[in-house]
Amino acid sequence: MRKLFFLLVFIGLLAADELKLTREQMRLLGIELAPVKEQELAVKVKMPAEVAKDPRLVYRVHSPAEGILKKLLVQEGQRVKKGQRLALVWSSEVAELKAELSRARVELETAQKRYEKLKKLYAQKVVKFVDVFEAELELIRARGRVRSLSALLSSYGETEGPYLVLRAPRDGVVSKLSVYPGDAVSPEELILELSSYERVWVYGYAPAEASVREGAQGTVLKGELRVGCRVGFVARELDPKTRRRKVRCEANNAEGYLLPGEFVELTVSEGKVKGLFVPVEAVQTLEGRTVVFVYENGRFKPVEVKVLGEADGHYRVEGLKPGQVIAVKGTFFLKSKFEGVEGGH
């Protein structure tokens, strides 16, 4: 212990950019060395990401006709079941169409009775055939009008008196309300939005050099939580601001752990990749730069590297050469010795 104390005092007197250590000193400090090797490992690339709704599970509810929102039967945040009533809309179009259909049914009933009566009179040779023929044509027209108006009314969906009844197209949560009772509505105006969160999309931004492919398996990292996902889309061009590729990973979210709008981390498998790999512990951040500590001629110096991916406790890096000797353990001490000097230059 006394040896280590005097060693640290001695090292503290040295200029940190000329840090020299003997093998015995490194042993006392717990610093271990290893040569950089080219290897082939199963790599995962880690990237910043954001959770978003799956747009295929978002349903926008509109009124099929112009009118006034009479009653809103749900509130924001409420969970609803498929077929549940959401709102009632009063529509003059529906009211007029129903009145017209009612008149058409009366006319049909009248035409039916007249036709039946003329048929009997024709059988008794009281009226001419042309009278029966004209009555039959009128009956056909009346039936056609009722069918046409009924089909038009059905196109508006369910009705209740002069009201349109809007129902939930599927299970979900009312994620947005755009209008309230008394507001005018139309087919173009959103009344409410239903969202299902059982699946979500996680958008990550991978480095340009990462070999991410559609169909690859990924993992969403949220604190200690791990959620599996599958890559469904990889952009064919770089984002002009970040110079990264957009990646969409689709995750099951039945438990609701992932919340649209929150930031997470995403790791995606690149498969087996050849490259230069160093232990995770060998990589440190020094004054905002990612570095490893190269050992040459009895001294250490920080060398900036670029992390390209992660694999089984190793980082795939760029910026080193095969055969270079680096510190793989005890690097926190080296970082502390270089940190002040790097900032001062």
C-alpha positions in Angstrom: 0.0 0.0 0.0 2.9 2.4 0.9 4.5 1.6 -2.5 1.3 2.5 -4.3 1.0 5.8 -2.4 4.5 6.9 -3.3 3.9 5.8 -6.8 0.8 8.0 -7.2 2.7 11.0 -5.7 5.5 10.5 -8.2 3.2 10.2 -11.1 1.3 13.3 -10.0 4.5 15.3 -10.4 4.9 14.2 -14.0 3.4 16.1 -17.0 0.3 14.2 -17.8 0.9 14.4 -21.6 4.2 12.5 -21.0 2.9 9.9 -18.7 5.5 7.1 -18.5 4.9 3.9 -16.5 7.0 0.8 -16.0 5.5 -2.7 -16.0 5.8 -2.8 -12.2 4.0 0.6 -11.9 1.2 -0.6 -14.2 0.8 -3.8 -12.1 0.4 -1.7 -8.9 -2.1 0.5 -10.6 -4.1 -2.4 -12.1 -3.4 -1.4 -15.7 -3.4 -4.3 -18.1 -2.3 -4.2 -21.8 -3.4 -6.1 -24.9 -2.7 -5.8 -28.6 -5.5 -4.6 -31.0 -6.7 -7.5 -33.2 -9.0 -7.9 -36.1 -11.8 -10.2 -35.2 -15.2 -11.3 -36.5 -18.0 -10.8 -34.0 -21.7 -10.5 -33.9 -22.1 -6.7 -33.7 -24.9 -4.6 -32.3 -25.1 -0.9 -33.1 -26.5 1.4 -30.4 -28.3 4.6 -31.3 -30.5 7.3 -29.8 -34.2 6.7 -30.6 -37.7 8.0 -30.0 -40.9 6.1 -29.4 -43.9 6.9 -31.8 -47.4 5.6 -32.3 -47.9 2.9 -35.0 -50.0 5.0 -37.5 -51.8 1.8 -38.5 -53.3 1.7 -35.0 -54.5 5.3 -35.0 -58.2 5.9 -36.0 -59.6 9.3 -36.8 -63.3 9.7 -36.2 -65.2 12.1 -38.5 -68.9 12.9 -39.0 -70.1 11.4 -42.3 -72.3 14.6 -42.8 -72.3 18.2 -41.8 -74.1 18.9 -38.6 -73.8 19.9 -34.9 -72.2 17.8 -32.3 -75.1 17.1 -30.0 -73.5 14.8 -27.4 -70.0 13.6 -26.6 -70.1 10.3 -24.8 -66.4 9.8 -24.0 -63.6 11.9 -22.7 -59.8 12.2 -23.4 -57.8 9.3 -22.0 -60.8 7.0 -21.8 -60.4 3.4 -22.9 -63.2 2.3 -25.2 -64.2 -1.0 -26.8 -65.0 -1.7 -30.4 -68.6 -0.7 -31.2 -69.0 1.6 -28.1 -71.0 4.8 -28.7 -68.7 7.8 -29.0 -70.9 10.8 -30.0 -74.3 11.9 -31.4 -74.4 14.4 -34.3 -77.5 16.2 -35.4 -77.6 16.6 -39.1 -80.1 18.5 -41.2 -79.1 16.3 -44.2 -80.1 13.2 -42.3 -83.3 14.8 -41.0 -84.3 15.8 -44.5 -83.3 12.4 -46.0 -85.4 10.6 -43.4 -88.4 12.8 -44.1 -88.0 12.2 -47.8 -87.7 8.5 -47.3 -90.9 8.6 -45.2 -92.7 10.3 -48.0 -91.4 7.9 -50.6 -92.6 4.9 -48.5 -96.1 6.5 -48.3 -96.0 7.0 -52.1 -94.9 3.3 -52.5 -97.8 2.1 -50.4 -100.2 4.2 -52.4 -98.8 3.0 -55.7 -99.0 -0.6 -54.5 -102.7 -0.2 -53.5 -103.5 1.5 -56.8 -101.8 -1.2 -58.8 -103.6 -4.0 -57.0 -107.0 -2.2 -57.4 -106.5 -1.7 -61.2 -105.5 -5.3 -61.6 -108.8 -6.4 -60.2 -110.7 -3.9 -62.3 -108.9 -5.0 -65.4 -109.8 -8.6 -64.6 -113.5 -7.4 -64.5 -112.9 -5.6 -67.8 -113.7 -2.3 -66.2 -110.4 -0.6 -67.1 -108.0 -0.9 -70.0 -104.6 -2.7 -69.9 -102.8 0.5 -70.4 -104.1 1.8 -67.1 -102.7 -1.3 -65.3 -99.4 -0.9 -67.2 -99.0 2.7 -66.2 -99.8 1.8 -62.5 -97.2 -0.9 -62.6 -94.6 1.5 -64.0 -95.4 3.9 -61.2 -95.0 1.1 -58.6 -91.6 0.2 -60.0 -90.5 3.8 -59.8 -91.8 4.1 -56.2 -89.9 1.0 -55.2 -86.7 2.2 -56.9 -87.0 5.6 -55.1 -87.4 3.9 -51.7 -84.4 1.6 -52.3 -82.3 4.5 -53.5 -83.1 6.7 -50.5 -82.6 3.8 -48.1 -79.1 3.1 -49.6 -78.2 6.8 -49.3 -79.3 6.9 -45.7 -77.3 3.7 -44.9 -74.2 5.3 -46.4 -74.3 7.8 -43.4 -74.0 4.8 -41.0 -76.1 4.3 -37.9 -78.9 6.8 -37.2 -81.1 7.5 -34.3 -83.9 9.8 -35.2 -82.3 12.9 -36.7 -78.9 12.0 -35.1 -75.9 10.2 -36.5 -74.5 7.6 -34.0 -70.7 7.4 -34.1 -69.2 4.2 -32.7 -65.6 3.1 -32.0 -64.1 1.2 -35.0 -61.9 -0.8 -32.6 -60.6 -1.0 -29.0 -58.4 1.9 -28.1 -57.8 5.0 -26.0 -59.3 8.4 -26.8 -56.0 10.2 -27.5 -57.4 13.5 -28.8 -60.6 15.5 -28.8 -61.0 18.2 -31.4 -64.6 19.4 -30.9 -67.2 19.7 -28.1 -71.0 19.7 -27.9 -72.5 22.6 -29.8 -69.6 22.7 -32.3 -70.2 22.4 -36.1 -68.8 19.3 -37.6 -68.2 18.0 -41.2 -66.7 15.1 -43.0 -63.4 17.1 -43.2 -63.2 18.0 -39.5 -61.7 15.6 -36.9 -64.0 14.9 -34.0 -61.7 12.6 -32.0 -58.8 10.3 -32.4 -58.5 6.7 -31.1 -55.1 5.2 -30.5 -54.0 1.7 -29.7 -50.6 1.3 -28.0 -50.3 -2.5 -28.2 -47.6 -1.9 -30.9 -45.3 1.1 -31.2 -42.7 2.2 -33.7 -39.2 3.1 -32.4 -37.3 5.5 -34.6 -33.5 5.3 -34.2 -30.7 7.1 -36.1 -27.9 4.8 -37.0 -24.4 5.9 -38.0 -24.0 6.0 -41.8 -21.5 3.2 -41.8 -23.7 0.8 -39.7 -24.9 -2.2 -41.7 -28.5 -2.3 -40.4 -30.9 -4.3 -42.5 -34.7 -4.7 -42.6 -35.8 -7.8 -40.7 -32.9 -7.5 -38.2 -33.7 -8.0 -34.5 -33.4 -5.1 -32.1 -33.8 -4.2 -28.4 -35.3 -1.0 -27.0 -33.5 0.1 -23.9 -35.4 2.1 -21.3 -33.5 2.2 -18.0 -33.4 -1.4 -16.9 -36.3 -2.4 -19.2 -35.6 -4.3 -22.4 -38.2 -4.7 -25.1 -37.6 -6.7 -28.3 -38.4 -5.2 -31.7 -37.9 -6.0 -35.4 -36.5 -3.5 -38.0 -39.2 -2.8 -40.6 -37.6 0.1 -42.4 -34.1 1.5 -43.0 -33.8 4.9 -44.8 -32.0 4.9 -48.2 -30.5 8.3 -47.5 -28.9 10.2 -44.7 -30.6 12.8 -42.6 -29.1 16.1 -43.8 -28.7 17.5 -40.3 -27.5 14.4 -38.3 -25.8 12.6 -41.2 -27.4 9.4 -39.9 -29.8 6.8 -41.3 -33.3 6.6 -40.0 -34.2 3.1 -38.7 -37.7 2.0 -37.7 -38.0 -0.9 -35.2 -41.5 -2.2 -34.5 -42.1 -3.4 -31.0 -45.0 -5.2 -29.2 -46.2 -3.0 -26.3 -49.1 -4.9 -24.8 -47.9 -3.9 -21.3 -47.7 -0.3 -22.2 -44.1 0.2 -21.0 -43.1 2.3 -24.0 -44.7 5.7 -24.3 -44.9 7.6 -27.6 -42.8 10.7 -27.5 -40.2 9.5 -25.0 -36.5 9.1 -25.8 -34.9 5.7 -25.5 -31.9 3.8 -26.8 -32.1 1.2 -29.5 -29.6 -1.6 -30.3 -29.9 -3.4 -33.6 -28.0 -6.5 -34.6 -25.7 -6.0 -37.7 -24.8 -9.7 -37.8 -21.2 -10.9 -37.8 -18.8 -8.2 -38.8 -15.0 -8.1 -39.3 -13.1 -5.3 -37.7 -11.0 -4.0 -34.9 -12.5 -4.8 -31.5 -11.4 -3.5 -28.1 -12.9 -4.3 -24.7 -15.6 -1.8 -23.6 -13.4 -0.9 -20.6 -10.6 0.3 -22.9 -12.7 3.1 -24.2 -13.0 6.4 -22.3 -14.4 9.9 -22.9 -11.8 12.6 -22.6 -12.7 16.2 -22.9 -15.7 15.3 -25.2 -13.6 12.9 -27.3 -13.8 9.1 -27.4 -10.3 7.7 -26.8 -8.3 4.6 -26.0 -4.8 4.8 -24.4 -2.1 3.5 -26.7 1.1 2.2 -25.0 4.3 2.8 -26.9 8.0 3.1 -25.8 7.0 2.9 -22.1 4.5 5.8 -22.3 0.7 6.2 -22.8 -1.0 8.6 -25.1 -4.7 9.1 -25.8 -5.8 8.2 -29.3 -9.2 9.3 -30.6 -11.4 6.5 -32.0 -14.8 6.2 -33.5 -17.2 3.6 -32.0 -19.0 1.8 -34.8 -20.8 -0.9 -32.9 -20.9 -3.2 -29.8 -20.4 -7.0 -29.5 -20.2 -9.1 -26.4 -18.4 -6.6 -24.2 -16.4 -5.2 -27.1 -16.6 -2.0 -29.2 -15.8 -2.1 -32.9 -13.7 1.0 -33.4 -12.1 3.0 -36.2 -8.8 4.9 -35.7 -6.4 2.2 -34.5 -4.1 -0.3 -36.3 -3.8 -4.0 -35.8 -1.0 -4.8 -33.4 -1.1 -1.5 -31.5 -0.9 -2.1 -27.7 -3.6 -0.4 -25.6 -4.7 -0.3 -22.0 -7.7 -2.6 -21.5 -8.0 -2.3 -17.7 -7.2 0.5 -15.2 -8.1 3.1 -17.9 -10.0 5.3 -15.5 -6.7 6.2 -13.8 -5.2 7.1 -17.1 -8.2 9.2 -18.0 -7.9 11.2 -14.7 -4.2 11.9 -15.5 -4.9 13.2 -19.0 -8.2 15.0 -18.3 -6.8 18.3 -16.9 -4.0 18.6 -19.4 -6.3 17.9 -22.4 -8.6 20.7 -21.2 -5.7 23.1 -20.7 -4.2 22.8 -24.2 
